[in-house]
């Protein structure tokens, strides 16, 4: 037991039971795929050491959850907590103690850095815990998104779209060659993800962009997780677009999309977004989240998305902490670029 545990009465315990972990994550109002076990498995396949940690009080009641990704770089470690820390209702009143217990458990060395990325899962108690713990927020232009308010009804959303969007949706809906399907069958989901992978690789070459997303490492995880919503659009029986979103209690979030050149000509991309908006409303979600915007560096995608809404929202800062102030400052300068 650490000194912090003795002072607070809290314990940090490893969570070995994966189904129980996911049950606990989804029991929280702010639970998302980034705190769920599948995302941790994906990150482990990508080289991170992943630990799932439960913070409990003296009575054994759960106060918080943190899925921790650790990467070693020489003598330093980067500790990345994504989609959390998630606090329970009881934990909300003890956010400072929960964060303190987690930091003590991590046993940070002088060159180590902790990065917390709530990914829209922040709560007042968790933010207060980070502030009290000495974490510093870092906000960049890229950490913004566009949100559609689904509580106002889909007809209102449609009416407030730009005319070019409504015209494109009508065009796609009249096209008898297009079929739109949300996929539930595991085999069909795997096949659609394979089609997505091929189209995504071609898209990256065509558009000249790169990122570190590894579809092969994520294939089975996405296809077998019902909280990943997979939409496939075909033209004359051939896939021309696959769009993937993830679902939480009140948020339907656009995640990845890939398409052929035909998707631009036949307005499949517009129809896919409109289908997602309607699906999010059917699921009882409060918000459709466009998954991020980058007007300065990706103007085309931004112009496409703002035809639906201009309701810009912050995706929240990254929170940085290190025992060495210089380490945290250097990391902040690098991440802010």
C-alpha positions, -999 to 999 in steps of 0.1 A, spaced: 0 0 0 13 34 -10 14 64 13 -14 80 -7 -35 49 -3 -30 50 35 -39 87 35 -70 85 13 -82 50 21 -84 43 -17 -68 13 -34 -58 9 -71 -64 -26 -83 -56 -42 -117 -88 -54 -135 -81 -88 -150 -118 -97 -158 -123 -81 -192 -161 -86 -195 -165 -71 -160 -143 -42 -170 -165 -34 -200 -196 -38 -180 -183 -12 -156 -172 12 -184 -206 11 -201 -224 15 -168 -210 50 -166 -228 78 -184 -196 90 -200 -183 56 -210 -169 54 -246 -150 29 -267 -117 46 -257 -121 33 -222 -134 -1 -233 -113 -32 -235 -113 -34 -273 -95 -1 -277 -69 -12 -251 -64 -44 -271 -59 -24 -303 -33 -2 -285 -15 -33 -272 -13 -47 -307 3 -13 -317 30 -17 -291 17 -2 -259 17 -19 -225 -19 -16 -214 -32 -18 -178 -68 -15 -167 -70 0 -132 -99 2 -108 -99 27 -79 -120 15 -49 -126 28 -14 -123 11 19 -157 -5 15 -146 -19 -19 -170 4 -38 -158 14 -73 -149 51 -76 -129 53 -109 -116 35 -139 -85 42 -160 -72 23 -190 -35 31 -191 -13 29 -222 24 30 -215 51 34 -241 88 34 -232 112 58 -250 147 52 -237 147 62 -200 113 79 -202 78 66 -202 47 81 -218 16 72 -198 -15 78 -219 -50 76 -203 -77 79 -230 -114 80 -224 -109 86 -187 -103 85 -159 -140 76 -156 -156 84 -123 -186 67 -108 -214 87 -91 -197 81 -58 -163 88 -73 -174 122 -85 -172 135 -50 -136 122 -46 -120 132 -79 -89 147 -63 -83 115 -42 -89 92 -72 -63 111 -94 -39 112 -65 -42 75 -60 -36 68 -97 -5 90 -98 9 72 -67 2 38 -83 20 48 -115 52 56 -95 64 81 -120 101 86 -126 116 121 -133 114 118 -171 80 103 -173 50 121 -188 13 115 -182 -12 125 -209 -49 124 -202 -72 126 -232 -108 124 -220 -121 121 -256 -154 137 -245 -156 117 -213 -147 144 -189 -167 151 -158 -165 179 -132 -150 157 -106 -124 143 -129 -114 177 -142 -111 191 -107 -90 161 -97 -66 168 -126 -64 205 -117 -57 197 -81 -31 172 -91 -11 197 -111 -21 187 -146 -19 214 -172 -44 217 -201 -32 220 -237 -57 231 -263 -50 232 -300 -70 242 -331 -73 206 -342 -91 196 -310 -125 209 -322 -155 192 -338 -189 200 -352 -220 188 -334 -255 182 -345 -282 186 -318 -304 155 -323 -329 165 -296 -345 190 -320 -355 163 -344 -342 151 -377 -366 172 -398 -352 203 -381 -317 191 -388 -326 185 -425 -343 219 -428 -312 237 -414 -287 221 -437 -273 241 -466 -294 237 -498 -265 218 -515 -268 191 -488 -305 187 -491 -302 185 -529 -274 159 -527 -295 138 -502 -325 139 -525 -303 129 -555 -289 99 -536 -323 88 -523 -337 88 -558 -308 67 -572 -322 31 -575 -286 18 -580 -276 28 -544 -283 5 -515 -277 16 -479 -273 -10 -451 -263 -10 -415 -246 -43 -410 -252 -66 -380 -241 -99 -393 -205 -106 -382 -194 -120 -416 -208 -91 -434 -192 -67 -410 -158 -83 -415 -163 -82 -453 -173 -45 -451 -143 -37 -430 -120 -54 -455 -136 -32 -482 -131 -2 -460 -94 -11 -456 -88 -13 -493 -106 20 -500 -89 37 -471 -55 28 -484 -64 40 -518 -78 72 -503 -46 79 -484 -26 76 -516 -51 97 -536 -53 125 -510 -17 123 -499 -22 120 -461 -10 96 -435 -18 87 -400 -10 59 -375 -44 41 -377 -38 4 -384 -70 -12 -399 -55 -47 -399 -50 -45 -361 -85 -31 -356 -104 -53 -380 -118 -80 -357 -123 -56 -328 -145 -32 -348 -164 -60 -366 -173 -78 -334 -183 -48 -313 -219 -37 -316 -210 -3 -304 -192 2 -337 -219 11 -362 -209 0 -397 -227 15 -427 -222 2 -462 -234 18 -494 -232 -1 -527 -238 11 -562 -250 -16 -586 -239 -42 -560 -204 -29 -556 -192 -12 -524 -185 25 -529 -185 37 -493 -181 23 -458 -186 46 -428 -180 37 -392 -192 54 -361 -191 46 -324 -220 48 -300 -221 59 -264 -250 67 -241 -257 102 -255 -233 106 -284 -231 91 -318 -196 99 -331 -184 97 -367 -151 77 -367 -137 66 -400 -149 66 -436 -135 54 -469 -150 55 -504 -143 52 -540 -143 82 -565 -179 72 -573 -191 83 -538 -186 119 -547 -204 116 -580 -234 97 -566 -237 117 -533 -232 85 -513 -211 105 -487 -240 128 -480 -265 100 -478 -242 82 -453 -240 111 -430 -278 116 -432 -283 79 -424 -260 83 -394 -279 113 -381 -312 94 -383 -296 63 -367 -282 85 -338 -317 99 -332 -332 64 -332 -306 53 -307 -317 81 -284 -285 100 -286 -284 137 -278 -256 146 -302 -242 135 -336 -204 143 -334 -187 148 -367 -155 134 -352 -133 165 -357 -125 193 -381 -93 208 -394 -102 239 -415 -66 251 -419 -51 218 -430 -81 199 -445 -104 224 -460 -122 200 -482 -135 178 -454 -143 208 -433 -164 224 -461 -182 191 -466 -191 189 -429 -201 225 -423 -229 220 -448 -247 202 -421 -240 224 -391 -216 251 -379 -221 243 -343 -184 241 -334 -175 226 -300 -142 219 -283 -131 183 -280 -114 192 -248 -78 197 -240 -50 172 -235 -39 172 -198 -2 169 -191 16 160 -160 52 152 -151 73 152 -120 97 175 -140 82 208 -150 107 210 -179 95 176 -192 59 187 -192 68 221 -208 88 204 -236 60 179 -242 35 207 -243 55 227 -268 59 196 -291 22 186 -289 11 222 -296 28 223 -330 
